[in-house]
Amino acid sequence: MKTETFYTIDMPYCEQLEVRRTVFSGGNGPRVAVLSGIHGDELEGLYLCHCLAAWLEKMLQSNPQGLLGTVELYPALNTLGLDTLTRSLPVYDTDLNRAFPGYSNGPLPKRLAAAIMAALEGADLVVDIHASNIYLREIPQVRINQEFENILLPIARNMNLNLIWLHCAATVLETTVAHSLNSCNVPCLVVEMGVGMRITPEYCEQLLAGLLNIWKKMGVLAPDLSIPDISHHPYIADDSNVHYLNAQTSGMFIPTASHWTNLSQGELLGTIVSSFNCAVLSEVRSPVDGILFTLREYPLVYEGSLMARVMARRGVRL
């Protein structure tokens, strides 16, 4: 294992910005990478990188021949955002994940994006880890642009996550690291899980098992290596069977349903109440028979705020 700096740039006051990666090299097998921290308020991926490093270190101590390829961990791509716990790249107020593929002579977000693309050139598989924002909690899921469905869906089925969401192409997505890598024939999956500014260890452990399973199938890990069992088989959703529930009024949201549960049409998910009196201002009910996979985490809401997402059971593909 080695930790190395793959990008540096001078800062205004005699300091340097450094972006680092940890590399585990074991042979000439496939090369895989895990990205995290592209948004400074998303911490789930940082803990996942810790768990992966711990697992690989322990495995290599007992079985030095267990790693046949190369594993690269990029836990903190937006280092300034992580330092300040902000989603965007500070000073520039730019979403780094809207700066790809970047260029080397541009402003810092574009330069950093170009450096990340160069570092990942030739990788056999990249997984980009995201958490939700501070307002919503997401069940562990893979999100795939339908443009790349044929290549990515077979891989995603083995990720040990709860859901695969196939979404239509959008212009804004063309500037993400995932779209840019996939367009350059570097397969890249996007994982969304948990909630912003928090860590959900059980989600990270769930994804760790999925990644090890995929790496073993790819030949990154030795075929006789013992890895955690896969226990989750994903539902597949697309834009035709995902329903968005938005607040009808402002107030405080009090959930009554549990995350990742089966719902009947009309079933109560929660209420929006007043903090001034005992009034229930609005009820949030499921529009369909389905599964609750996104749920409001932050209780204060405005009219129009996203409260939940429900995947209709009709037409669900396994």
Secondary structure, DSSP 8 states (H G I E B T S, - for coil): -EEEEEEEEE-TTS-EEEEEEEEEE-SSS-EEEEE--SSTT--HHHHHHHHHHHHHHHHHHH-TTSB-SEEEEE--SSHHHHHHT-SSBTTTTB-GGGS-S--TTS-HHHHHHHHHHHHHTT-SEEEEEE---SSEEEEEEEEEEGGGHHHHHHHHTTS--SEEEEE---GGGGGSHHHHHHHTT--EEEEEEE-TT---HHHHHHHHHHHHHHHHHHTSB-TT----------EEEETTSEEEEE-SS-EEEEE-S-TT-EE-TT-EEEEEE-SSSS-EEEEEE-SSSEEEEEEE-S-EE-TT-EEEEEEESTT-B-
